[in-house]
Amino acid sequence: MTGGVGAPATMVKSGAGGSAKQKKLSFQRQQRHGFCGGAPPRYLPEDLAEIARAPPPVELAADGDEEAAAASEASISEEDEGEDEDTDTDKETDTEVDADSGTDKEKDDGGSKGDTEAEEDASASGPLTPVSGSSTSVSRRSLLMTNRFVFGNREGVLFQEVGCSMKPFKVPHENWGEGPKPKTAVAESEKALVACINGRRTCTDPAAESAARALPSMVALERARSAGGGKFRHKSCAIVGNAGSLLAAPYGEFVNAHDAVIRFNMANFLSFQKHVGNETDYWVNGHARSKDLCCTGQIKHLFKARKTDGGLPEIVLWFPSKQAEVAAACKKRFKGVKVTTLPLVQTKRMVAWMNLMRHDGSRLGLGPFGNWLQLTSGGHAVLHFVKHCESISMYGFTAWKSVNEQDQFTGRRKKVHSGQLFHDWKGESVAWRIMHAAGFLKMCT
């Protein structure tokens, strides 16, 4: 890749004369190294599988070294054929992030108290009237969250159960409005990109990557990532959503292979480790699940130490109210845990970045996009960690969704009503596809 996320900066091949050529790889010419934790082609979507099967680019080999390239291709093919399909399976508080985004899923309607596996939606923090029991009562959210209530005030929404105190509080919106609606204008050079975003088959076309990286939103992304001088907190990150696509293959060992694994809203994945892995370095939580974890402790049994070193995962809180109160509860309940809060001023920058991607998508004819109020938990995670991870592999995000795919791997078929009110699922889906086309992340499912 031309400097984007997920591509090795260089590849070296030594020739007969001892000289070596070093050339940057484009997204389309990357080798299997670093691909989705090393998952074999048969587990990958068609565009990534095509790339993973490809031999090393001949131009990267020294003069006369085509035989080495052919041998490498044969090695990749043999390794893929020999894999068993049934195989089971340094962090710091951040206050400066220029751009960020993600996928979030709400609580499972049929889950048991404290064990719901879903990604809770941002709005699930106690609307309108106090209700006894879980702070994420699905029935209450579904019945009381109406368009008029949610969009009735451009400054925020009055919730009744905010913070560990569960008191009423007016929660400000992260975003308000649909933004400008540019006229559709697709240049000839962008047609491969639009086809990639619509169906992913042409994502291996170099023209798709070039067009994606020229978009204003991707230029801004490259600039933000370059601000760190090429230094990243993690070499590779797996951002694991909760989509039903995770059940398509045993991704667990490949998720675990990354330097850092990020998950959302305390999803109960313990029965699905073969598909989603069992390592967790970060939990990115919305308000309701943060309260369930740290304030009441009703889901504390889901907060497991890392397998690698026994340390506790870092907790990342993004809800735009009462963060300090909940963070203090987390530190009190889990001694030594690190808690990062994403204040509203920071998430506003993420929102600006998301709106820039929405604008690019609208101009390419991928809209329309409606009004929205909050990024999903996944949205916060992607746009937060894109500056901290040199390579990002995304699992379980509903970008290109198959016709019969259930909403979450835990069994929920549809998103709950409140999540559809607060979040821009379509806009985030398009944003991830644009970032995938540009090579800044890899959609592995």
N, C-alpha and C positions, 0 to 999 in steps of 0.2 A: 504494500500500500504506500501511497505517496505521503508517508508521514502520519497516517491515521492510526486509530486505536486498533490493536489486535494484530498488526503486521510486524514481523521482525524487521528491525531497521536495515539489516544487511544479511546476506547469506554469502558464504565464502566457499569456493571450490578451488582446490589446488590442482593445477595442471601438471603435465609431464615435466615442464621446464621449471617447476617450483613457484611460478608466479600465481597470484590469486586475484580474482576480480571481485569487487564488492559493488553491488548495485541494489538500490532500494526496490523492494517488491511492491507491486500494486496489489490491491485487495484480491483481484481475480487470480493473481499468480502466486498467492501464498501457498506454502506447502502444508502438509498435514500437521506439522509441529505447531502447537498452540491452538489448534482448531477444537473449540468446544471441549477442552480437557482431553483431547486425543480420541474422542468418540469415532468409531469406524464409520465409513461412508454409509453403510446400510441403516444407521441410526439417524442420519442427518437429513434435513430438507434437501430437495433436489439440487439447488444451486451450490450449497456447501459440499454436498456429496460429490458433485462434478469436480469441484476444486480439489477436494481431498484425494480424489483418484488420479489427478493429473500428475504427470512426471515433472521433475524440476525444470524450470525454463532453461532451455539450452544456452541462452545468452548469459546465464549466471555461471556456467561452467567455463573453465579456461579453454583456450583453443585446443581442439582435438579431443575434448573430454565428453563427447556425446554418449560414449559407452557408459560412463558413470551415471548420466541422466537416465539411460534406459534401465540400468541395474536398479536405480532408486525406484523407478516406476514399478518394476517387478516386485521389489521388496514390499512396497506399500500394498500391492494387490495380494501378495501371499499373506501378509499380516492380517488384512481384512478378512480373508477367507478362513483364517485359522482361529478367529475369535469366537468365544462361546456366547451365544445369544442369551443364555440364562444366567450369566454371571451376576451375582448380587454385589450386591454391593457391599501493624504497630501503630497503633491507632491514636488519633489525637482529636480533641474537640475542634470543630471547624466553624469559623464564623465568616469566612470569605469564600463564597462560591458564586461564580458569575452566572452559571447556567446549569440547569438540571431538569429531570422529567420522570414517568413510570407507569406501572400497572398495579392496581389495587383491587382486592376483592373482598366482599363482605362476608359476614358471619353466615355459616350454614344454617338454613332454616330448621333442619332436623337434628342439629348437633346437640350433644349433652352440655349442660352448664359447665363452663370452664374448659371444655375440650373442643370447641368448635375450631375447625381447621382453617377456616376461610380468612382471607384478608378482609378486615373490617373496612368499611368505607369511611371516608373522612368525616362524614356528617354524623356518624353514630356516636354521639356523646351526650345524649339525653335531651331531646327536643321538647319543647312545650310544657309538658307536665311531668313531675317526678313520678317514677314507677318503682315499686319495690322489686328486689331481685337483681338480676344481671344488669349492668350499666349499658348493655348492648341489646336490649330487648328488640327482637326483630319485628314482632307484631306492632309494637308502639311506633317504631320508625316507619313501617310500611303504611300504617293507617294515618299518621299525623303529618308526615312530610308531604305537603302539597306544593305545587308550583307557586301558588300565591304566597304561602308562608315563606318558602325558601328564597324566592326572588322578589319579595315585597319590599326589601330595604337594601339599597345598594351598598350600605355601610357594613352590614353584618346580619346575623341571625341570633335571636335570643334562645339560648339553650337553658334547660333547667338543671342539668347535672354535669357541671363543669368542674374539673379538678378533683382532687381527693376529697374535698369538702362536699362535693356534689351539689353545689349551690348554683342558682341562676346566674348566667353571665352572657353578655352580648359578645358573640364571637365574630371578629372581622373576617370578611372574605379575603381570600388570596387573589382572586380575580373577579372582575365584573365586566360583562359585555362580550359581544362576539368579535369585536375588533373590525378593522377595515376588510372590505370584501373586494379584492382586486378582480379584474376581468380575467377570464381564462386566456392564457397566452403561452402556448407550448412551442418552443423553438424546435427546429428540425433536430438539433443536437440533443434535445431533451426527450425525444420520443422513447428511446431505450430506457431511460430512467422511469418514465411514467409506466411503461410496460412492466418494469421490475417492481414498482410499488403496487401495481394492480395484481400481479400474479407471480412475481419472484423468479420466473423462469429465465428472464433476460438479465438477472442481476450479475451474471458472469460476464456480461458484455462490458468491456472497458469504457465504452461510451456512457454507460449508465453511471459508473463511478465518477467519471470526469464531470458529468453534468450535475451529479449530486453534490460533489465537493465545491462546485462553483456557486451553489445557492447561498444567499446571504446568511441564512441560519447556520450552515455548515462552515462558512468562513469564520463566523463568530465563534463557533465551537472550536475550530482549530486554533484560533487566537487565544481562547481561554485556556486550552490545554498547554499551549506553548508558554504561557505565563510562568509556569513552574520550572522553566529551563530544562525540560525533558526529564525531570525527576518525578517519580510517582511513588505513592505509598506502597502500592502492590503491583507486582508484575502481571498477575492475571487475577480476574475476579469473575465469579459466577453469581449472577443476580437471578435468584430463583423465585418466580411467581408461583401462582397456584392453579394455573390453567389445566384443563383436562388433557391437553396435548402431552403432558408429562407421562401419561400412562402408555404412550405409544412404544416405549422402549425402556430398557433398564439403564437410565442415564446416571444412576447414583454414583458409581465409581468415578465417572468423568466429572461430575459436579465436585466431588471431593478432591479431585486432582488439582483444582485451582488454589492459588495462594490465599484467597479470601473468598468466603461464601456468604452472601447476603440474602436474608429471607425477610418475610413481611408478616406483621400482625400475629405473631405467635401461632402460626398455622401448625396444627397437630399433624406432623408428617411421620410420626413414629411407626405407623403401620405401612408406610410407603417408601421406606428407605431404599429399596431396590431401584425405585424410579427417581427419587429426588435427593438421595444422598443422606448422610447423617452428620456432616460437619456444619457448624454455624459460627461465623466470626462476627456477624452483625445481625441484630434484629431491628428493622425499621418499622416502627409502630405508630399507628394513628392513636387518637385520644382514648377511645373506648378500650382498646386492647391494652394500652399503657396503664389505664386505671385498673383493669382486671389483673394485670401482672404485678404492678407496684403498689397500688393503693389498697386493694382488697386482698391481693395475693391468691385469688381463686384459680389462677392458671399458672402459679409459680412452678408447678411440677413440669411444665413444658420448657422451662428455662434451664437447659442442660449445659454443663461445662463442655468445652471443646475436647474432642477426642485426642487431638495431637499433643496438647500440653496441659490439659486440665484446667485451663483458665476460663473465665467467664466471657461470653460474647459481649461485645459492646452494644449498648442500647442507643438507638437514634430516634429522637422524638421530633415530630414535625407539626403537630396541631398548633394553630396560631393563638392559643390562649392557655394560661396556667401551666406553662412548660416547667418553670422553676419549681412549682409545687409538686408536680409529678416526678420530676427528676430527683428531688430531695427524697421522695418516698422510695424511689428505685435504689438509691444509694444506701438508704437505711435498711431496706429489706435484704439487699444482696451486697454484703460487705466486699469492698474492693472493686465493684463493677464500675466500668467507665460509661458515662452517659453523655451523649452529644445532643444538643438541642439545635434545631434549625429555626431561628427566629424569623418573624414575619418579614423583616427587611431582607433577609437572605432568600426566603421563598419567593418574594416579589421579583427578585432577579431571575429565579428559575422560571417563574411565570412569564416574564418578558421573553425569555429564550423560547419557551413553548409557543408563545404567540407568534414569534418570528417563524417557527417551523410551520405553524398553522397557516400563516400568510403565504409561505412558499407553497404549501400544499394546495391552498385555495387557488393560487395563480396557475398551478398545474392542472386544475380541474378536478381535484380530489375531495373538495368540500361537497356541500356546505357544512360549516361547523356552527353550532349554536352557542348560546351563553353558557358559561360554566363558572364555578365558584372555587374549586379546590383541585389541585393536582391529586392523583391517587397516591397511595403509599409507594407503589412501584415507580410512579413518576418522580416523586421526591428522591427515591433511591438512585435511579438512573442519572438524574441530573446532578445529584450530589457526588456520586462516585465516579462520574466520567472524568473528573479532574484528578482523581486519586488512583485510578487503575490504568495501567498501560494498555491492558487488553481486557475487553469485557465480553463474556459469553452470557446470553440471556436465555433462560429456560422458563417455560410455563407462562409466556406472555401471549395474549390473544391479539397478535398482529395479523397474520394470515390464518384465519380460523377455518377449520374444516367444517363441512356442513353438519355433521352429526356429533361434533365434539361437545362434551358437557362443559359447563362453565368452569368447574374446579375439579381437580383430581380426587377430591374427597367425596364427590358425588353430587354436588349442587348443580342443577341444570341451568338456572338462570340467575342473573344479577338481581339483587334486591332493589326495591323501588327507590330508596333513598340514595343509593350509590349512583343510579342513573340520573338523579336530579342534580347532584353536586358535582359530578365528575364529567370530563370530556373524553369518554372512552374512544370515540372515533378519532378525535384529534390526536390523542396519544398514540393510537395505533398507527396512524399515518406518520407521526414523528419518528417512531421506532423503525418503520420501514425506510424512511429517508436516511436515518443514521446507519442502518444496515447497508443500504445501497452505497453510501459514502465510505463504508468500511470502518466506521467509528465504533461499531459493536457488531456482534454476530448473533442473529436470532437462531438458536440451535434447535428449537422445536417449532 
